[in-house]
Amino acid sequence: MKRFLTLAAVTALAGPAFADDDLMKVQSSSDVASTMDALEAAVEGAGATVFARVDHAGGAERVGMQLAPSEVLIFGNPKLGTPAMQADPLAGLFLPMKVLVYEDADGQVWLAYEDPEEMFDELDRIDDDAEYIQQMTGALGKLTEKAAGG
């Protein structure tokens, strides 16, 4: 029940959002590059560190292949990530956080990320009710909503 309420809260915060098992998707009103620029600005504005911006379509182009616009932003905030890694060092496999911005086959742009509660679910030493997980969930919802134009 708690998972449903958390998912419902994130979905409500994110505007037009959809859950696909462990993945949260937020519909954007802009193209991939503009959405990614807005996400990067929102992340930096929130005081988090951007570690990388990966252009998957650019990588595909460099090897002579085609891919619809698709970029991933890798970012984090030690105030949220460190407690998770203190509880279980294996949390480092999932951190820093990642958000994918991509264009689907219909030309619609989406932001997608893994629900933190589900992401850490395999780690026995991390409590689903941990405050830092709730903070990560809220931050991802707010950041993606802002980047999506909400």
Rosetta blueprint (number, residue, H / E / L):
1 M L
2 K H
3 R H
4 F H
5 L H
6 T H
7 L H
8 A H
9 A H
10 V H
11 T H
12 A H
13 L H
14 A L
15 G L
16 P L
17 A E
18 F E
19 A E
20 D E
21 D L
22 D L
23 L E
24 M E
25 K E
26 V E
27 Q E
28 S L
29 S L
30 S L
31 D L
32 V H
33 A H
34 S H
35 T H
36 M H
37 D H
38 A H
39 L H
40 E H
41 A H
42 A H
43 V H
44 E H
45 G H
46 A L
47 G L
48 A L
49 T E
50 V E
51 F E
52 A E
53 R E
54 V E
55 D E
56 H H
57 A H
58 G H
59 G H
60 A H
61 E H
62 R H
63 V L
64 G L
65 M L
66 Q L
67 L L
68 A L
69 P L
70 S E
71 E E
72 V E
73 L E
74 I E
75 F E
76 G E
77 N L
78 P H
79 K H
80 L H
81 G H
82 T H
83 P H
84 A H
85 M H
86 Q H
87 A H
88 D L
89 P H
90 L H
91 A H
92 G H
93 L H
94 F L
95 L L
96 P L
97 M E
98 K E
99 V E
100 L E
101 V E
102 Y E
103 E E
104 D L
105 A L
106 D L
107 G L
108 Q L
109 V E
110 W E
111 L E
112 A E
113 Y E
114 E E
115 D L
116 P H
117 E H
118 E H
119 M H
120 F L
121 D L
122 E L
123 L L
124 D L
125 R L
126 I L
127 D L
128 D L
129 D L
130 A L
131 E H
132 Y H
133 I H
134 Q H
135 Q H
136 M H
137 T H
138 G H
139 A H
140 L H
141 G H
142 K H
143 L H
144 T H
145 E H
146 K H
147 A H
148 A H
149 G L
150 G L
